[in-house]
Amino acid sequence: MLTKEECKKLNERMEGTMVRTLGIEFLPSDGDEFKGVMPINSATRQYFGVVHGGAYLAFAETLAGAASCSIVSPDVKVCGIQVTGNHIAMSPTEGFVYGKATLIQAGATLHVWNVDITDAEGKLLSTERVTNYVLQ
């Protein structure tokens, strides 16, 4: 879904946003997936060192929002209207977490995505469901 060049442009577009503050980067992906990486650092950790649940939700909404934007016309706006998450396991206290958004449903006004967040070894840490509203 995203080439290396498209990732570069999308990552540059995030300058000055919360996405950049959290250190989220989009990664090249194939097929119907939309991938990204987020560092585990002072911007994304809870006080005892693991990734904050809110950072997972922001990561998931970022991936799903960008993914929805990639499948609509350039003049159409997309905004998240629902994000729910289940945190499955404790994250590492350093390194990175990886997200993969998979499309569940793309309607004319609503898109639903599942976002799985894993550690570097592929262990599931959190899973989110994101619903985006497509503004015509």
N, C-alpha and C positions, 0 to 999 in steps of 0.2 A: 504494500500500500504506500510506502514511503521510500523514495530513493535517497542516496547519500546527499545529493544536491538539494533535494526538497527538505531534508532534515536540517541542513545548514541554514537555509532561508528561514525555516520555521523557528529554529533556535535563535537566530538573529532578531527575529520579530518580537521575541519575548523580552528583550532588553527593557529594563525599567518596570517590570511587572513582578507580581508575587512568584510567578513561575521561576524567574531568574533568582529571586531571593532564596527560594528553596533549593536551587541548583538543579532543577529538573531539565533534562535534555531528551530530545526525541531521537530515536534510533531507527535506522533503516529496517524495513520489514517487508515480508512477502505476503501475498494473498490478502485475506480479509483482516489481518491483524494490524494493530497500531501499537508500537512499542516505545518505551522510555526507560530512563534510569534516573534515580534520585539518590544523592549522597546521604549517608547517615552522619550528621554533623550538628553543630550547635543550633542551626536553624530548624532542624527536623526532629531533634531528640526531646524526650521527656526529661525531667530532672534526674531520673536514675539511669539514663543512658540509652534506652531503647527508643525506637521510632514512635513519635506521638501519633495517636490515632487520627488526629486532625490533619496531620501531614499526609497520611495515607489517603484520606478523603480528597484532599486538594490534589494530590498526584493523580488519583483516579479520575476526578472531574476534568483535570487538564488533558489527560490522554483521550478521554471520551469526547470532550468538546472539540479538540483538534481533529479527531477522527470524523465526527459528524460534519465539521466544516469541509473536510476533504471529499465528502460525497454529495455536497449540495452545490448549487451555482454560487459563483463568487459574490454575487450581490445579496445573497441570503444570509441572515444572521442566525446564530445558534446560541442558546443559553441553557445552562443546566437548571432543571427545576426539582430534581430529586436525586439525592445521593444517600445510599445506605451501605453500611459496611459491617463485616464480621471479621474481627481480628482473631486469627486461628492459632498463631504461635508467636512467641517473643522474637523480636528481630535481633540480629547481631548488634553490638554497640559501636561498630565502625564498619567502614566499607560502603557498599551500595545496596539498594533494593531495586528490583526490576519489575516493571509493569507491562502487562499485555492486555489491551482492550480488544474484545471480540464482539462483533455486532450480533445482537439478539433479534432486533426488529427495526426496520427503517420504513416508517410510514411518511405520509405527506407532512404531518405536523409534529410527530414524535419519533425520536430515535431512542432505543434502549440498548445499552452496552453492559457487558460483564467485564470487569477489570480484575485480573488476578495479579497479586503482588508477591514476589518471591525473593529469596536471598540468592546469593551468587551460585549456590549449588542447586537451585531450582525448588527448594522447599517452600511450600505455600505459607505465607505469613498473614495475608489478609485478602479478602475477596469483597469487591464492591459491585453494586448495581447502580448505574447512572442513567437517568432519563433526561434527555435534552429536548427542549422545545425549539422547533424550526419556525423562525419568524419570516414570513413571506413578504 
